[in-house]
Amino acid sequence: MSNSELRGPAETAVTQCLALDSEESCLIVTDDERRPIGEALYAVASETTDEAMIIQYPPGDQHGEEPPEPVATAMASADVVLAPTTKSLTHTRARTDATDAGSRVATLPGITEEVFKTGLAVDYEEIREASERLLEAVENAEALRVTSPAGTDITLQPGDREWQLDTGIVHEPGQLSNLPAGEIFLSPETADGTIVVTGTMAPHGLLDAGHSIRLEVEDGYVTDIDDDTIREQVEEAAEDVGRDAYNLAELGIGTNVGVAELVGSVLLDEKAGGTVHFAVGDDAGIGGDTDAPIHLDGILRNPTVYADGEEIDLPTP
């Protein structure tokens, strides 16, 4: 893909989503495998402000791994941070420290040039409106239930945890969004039931027809995973943090009505309107209290969501 094809989505990210001002500093954090996207963002940012910077480092080994200390320090000192990286920086202390310091941060974990082009060719004001309507329907529920034709049936209690919006509009100090964006999400206090992933889950990507990944959940922790690869990743993280690696970290509902079909990118697919995703591991960065070196998202097709027993209308393309 040519640099000119990345120009449009880079402009959307820098101008509409982050609203970068000429008096602000902007840091682009990228790695060896995402350099073209980083350069496209830097080119647009440098036309707006004289304080645009780009930092590149080798890709991490897994999502949620901390970046090198100089990168973390630079993130916390910038007004605006855009992070197109192979492994996610969303659930890292570096990102948390940056937003706590007032940085506006957009992470683009696992972004590809095709996903960058597709996922940012949308009107993010429309996504914000869809997200706010959905939030209004679920935010006061004491219990949430998710089912699916593949066998998902899980009930979650939010407790005192608050729903959060990921609309792609990051205009206030300390705000965070993924790009491409479009979801509301919650770190539940507890959950019980069965999750059957039929859409996308790293490292598998888009699951083939007939392939699913089943997770059993009791008292807010995953107790069984029927996929060897996913189970081994969680077991490896558990060597460092024990049971916290098995934490059911997130319930997310996609609100990006511009994403019509799953493509195998967790970053884009978890935002697709009409989908639900769950995550295992770290939730400290999204309103929870579990600090773990892993955050694995799995996306469900054709879910039904109930708030206190009432079925909720999900945004669809």
N, C-alpha and C positions, 0 to 999 in steps of 0.2 A: 504494500500500500504506500502511495506517495505521501510526502509530507503535506502536500496541498490538500489531500483528502482528510488529514487529521486536523486541519486548520479550523474547520467549522465546529466540530465537537469541542476543541480546545477553547474556542471563543465562548461557547455555551457555558463551559465549566468556569472559566475565569470571570466572565462578565455577568451572566444571569445567575449562576449558582453561588459564586463567592462574592460577587459585586466588588471586586478589587478596586481600590481607590489609588489615585496617583501619589498620595501621601503615605501609603502603607508599604510595609515590606512583605515580600512574598517568597516563600521557600518551596521549591520543587524537590521532593525526595523520591529518588528512583533507584533502580538497580541495573545490572548489566543486561538483563533480558527485557527491560521495559524502557530502554533509553529513547527510542523514537517518540513514544508518547510523552515522556518527560520533556524532551526537547520541544515538542509542539506546544505544550503548556508554558514552558519557559519563554518561547518566542512571543506568545500573546501577552504574558505577564510583563515582559520587559518593554513592551510598547506602552504599557500603562504606567509603570513605576520604574524609577531608576534603582530601586532597591529590590530587584528580582535576583534570586540565587538558585542554583541547582546543585544538589549533592547526589552522587552515585556511589553505591557500595555493592558488594557481591550479594546475590539473593540468599535469604535465610533458608533454614532447613524445614521449618514448618510455620504454619499460621500462628500468630501470637508471640513469636520469638522477638525479643527485644533487639532493636537496631544498635549499631555501635554508639558508644557514649557521645562522640562529637555530633552525631546525627540527632540524638535526643536533645542535646543542649541547644542546637540550632532550631529545632522545632519549637521549643518553649520560648524562644526569643523572637519569633516571627509573628506578624499580624495575621498572615494567611499562609496555610500549609496545604499543598496538594501532593498526595503520595501515591503515584502509580507504581506499585511494587508487585513482585511475584508472590510473596507471602504477606499476609495481612498485618498491618500495623494497627488496626482498629482496636484490638483488645490487648494493648501493651501499656506499660506504665509510661513509656515515652509519649504516647498519644494522650493519655490521661493528664500527664503533667503539662502538656502543651495547652489543652483546652482549659485546664485549671488556671493557667497563666493568662488566659484570655485569647489565645489563638483561635481563629476560625479554621477548622480542619476538614478537609475532604479526603478520605482514603479511597483508593481504587485498587483493592487487592485482587491479584490474579488477572488484571485487566489485559485484554488482547486488543490489537488494533481494530479488529472487526467489531468486538463488543463496544469499544470506545466509540466507534463511528455509529453503531446502531443504538446503543443505550443512551446517547446524549443527543439524539436527533428527535427530541420530544419537547413539549412545553411543560416546564417544571411547575408553572403556576397551576396547571390542570392537575398535576400529580398532587400538589399540596392540597387542593380542594378535595380530591378523593380521599386523601389520608385523613383530613380533618373530619370528614363525614363518618368514616369508619371508626375513628377514635371516639366520637360522640356515642356510637352504638355500643362500645364495649368497655369504656373506661371506668364505669361504676359497678361492673359485674363482680360479684363475690366468687363465682365459679365459672370457668370456661371449659367447654367440652369440644373436642375435635374428633370427627370420624371421617372415614373414607371408605370407598368400595373395596379397597385392597386389604382392609382389616384394621386400620387405625381406629382406636377408641381410647382416648385419654382425657382425663379430667384434671384441670389445673386450678390452684387457688393463688390469685395474685397477692393476697395479704395486703401489706402496706406498700408493696412495690408499685411504681407508677409506669404506665405506658409511655413510650417515647415515639416521636415522629422522626422518620428519615425521609424528608421530602426533596432533598437536593438543594433547598434554599438555605444558605448558610450566611446570613447577613449580620448576625449579632455576635459579639465577643463570647468565646467559650463554646460556640455551637460546633456540632460534629455531624457529618453526613458521609455515607458511602456515595460514590458515583460509579456507575449509574445508580440512581436512587429510586425510592418508592416503596416504603413499607412502614407499618407501625409494629412495634415490638415490645416485649415485656420479659423480664426475668422473674419467673414465678417463684413464690416461696416454697411451694411443694407441688407434686404431681404424682398421679398413679395411672397406669394403663399401658397400652401398647401403641407404638409408633411404627408405621410401615412406610418407608421411603420408597417412592416409585419414580421420582423425577431425577434430580441431580444430587450427587454427593461426592466430594473429593475424597480420595484421588481417582475415583472411578469415572467421574464426569457424568454425562447423561446415561442413565441406566437403560439397557435394552428392554424391549417388551418382554414381560415375564420375569425380569430380574428385579428383585426388591431386597431391601435391607430392613430387618425387623429389630427393634429395640424394646426391651421390657423395662418399665420404670416403676419403682416403688419408693414412696416417701421422698420424691424429688431426686432420686439417683437412678442411673441406668444400671440394671442388674444383669442384663444379658444382651449380647450383640451377636447376631447370627452370621456376620460377615467377618472373615478372618483378618482382612486388611484393616478395616476400621477398628476391630477389637485390639489388634496389635498396636495401633497408634495410641489408643487410649491407655493400654497397659504400659506403654513406654512412658507416657506422661505421668502415670500413677507411680512410677518409680521415684519421681521427684516430689509429688504432692499427695500421694495416697488417694484416698476416696474422693478428694475434690476433682480429680480428673473425670469422674463419672457423673458429676453434677449435671442435671438437666438445666441448661443455662438460659435457654431462650425459646419463646414462642413468637414467631413473626408472621405477619400477614402481608402479602404483596399488594401494592396499590399502583404499580406502574402500568397504566392501561395501554401504553404504547408497545409493550412486550407481548406479542401475540402467541409465541411458542417458545418452548425451552430449547436451549442450544448447547447445553453442557457446561456453561460457565456459572458457578455458584453465585458469583457477584451479580450477574444479570438475572439469572433464573429465580433467585429468591425474591426479586422485586416484581415478578410477573403477576399481574392482576389475576385473581382467582386461585392463587396458590397459598399454601401455608408451609412454613419451615420451622424445624426445631434444631437446637444446637446443644452440643455436649461440651462441658468444660468450663472455661472462664466466663464469668458474668460480672466481674468487678467493674468493668468499664461501661456497663449498661444498667446499672441500678441494683446489682446483686452484691454479694459479699464473698464470692468464691474467686480466689486468685489461682489460676492454673495456666500452664504453658501450652494450652491447646484450646481451640474453639472450632468444632466441626459442625457444619450446617448440613442438614438433609432436607430436601424439598419434596413435598407431597403434591401429587396431582389430584384434582377433583375432591378437595376437602369440603366438609360442612362444618361450620363453626356455630356454636351455641353460647350465648351469654345468659347465664341464669335460666337456662332451659329454652330460651327464645332463639330461633335460627336467625343468623345475621346475613344480610345481603352483602356479598363480597364484590369489590370492583372487578370488572372483567373487560378485556379489550373489545 
